[in-house]
């Protein structure tokens, strides 16, 4: 373990020297604690264009530096033009001071609120695409990504998880609000069948994890299975790709089963047939909060009987915006500035509701109704 830590540190130093000019170390006062995160802004960032946001969470007992060392996504951020964030977990007093995202019981610790606070803080500084906020993570950081997909689904569009299945409480209580694309990457020699202790199940199997998400997303029952090329025979492992397609909103669930793989981040250490960084980003970037971006069936169409579809008119608008829905179930709305500030909010209670926008200056805004977010433009005429 000491040797592995030294390797991570050397990799981190080399990578950081190459990208130091755009790495920004930030702090945020949250719930009485000074929280830390490092943000990477691509060189081609344009403050007038919305960009995706990707959180990358370190494993248990890890830190920002160790996660950058094993999962340096800065070259991808440069190429694809997304903002990349590496947050830091707090020490868990119930686990010997390990820096964990999910603290052991009994605890009131909840880092989903920290993620919300980071989103608000970053959105106030940069033009973030609210529909394209993603999360990925390693081990305990991956476990936390499942939490975000379940409990912060109004913000998180899709997740990528390496070397972790779902915690039993998350599995039993998960209730996302939209079709959610999920990628899992896991070695068969890494508690693939789940984790139990003294007859109590703590983590479900990867099969159960993938079945949960494929069932929730209403995908095809059986996955398409491909054996990926064994491009590196020296790593003593191979990769089987399983993809459940045709879910609501055209989302898919993808699993990369690393046969004979361990608690690794493929492409960095362990299996070298695939690059987990590239696989995760390529998968996540195809989706937003409504589903797959190029889907011909909209999220509103897919849920036409659940009271959330809406139409707005006119757009562009002036002093009033009319929202027409198919149901009378009350639902919250927010009009948000491009810097992330909520300017107007309220409830829609009728099939047709008019929002008074006369106090807003002409500008581009985001309209959030339930879990759906769209751009709206107010004119001065």
Beta strands, then each sheet from edge to edge (+ up, - down):
strand 1: 23-30
strand 2: 33-40
strand 3: 51-57
strand 4: 83-87
strand 5: 91-92
strand 6: 98-99
strand 7: 128-138
strand 8: 158-162
strand 9: 181-187
strand 10: 195-197
strand 11: 200-203
strand 12: 224-227
strand 13: 238-244
strand 14: 253-259
strand 15: 287-288
strand 16: 291-292
strand 17: 310-313
strand 18: 320-325
strand 19: 331-337
strand 20: 342-348
strand 21: 352-356
strand 22: 363-369
strand 23: 372-378
sheet 1: 1+ 2- 4+ 3+ 7+ 8+ 9+ 14+ 13- 12+
sheet 2: 5+ 6-
sheet 3: 10+ 11-
sheet 4: 15+ 16-
sheet 5: 17+ 18- 21+
sheet 6: 20+ 19- 22+ 23-
end
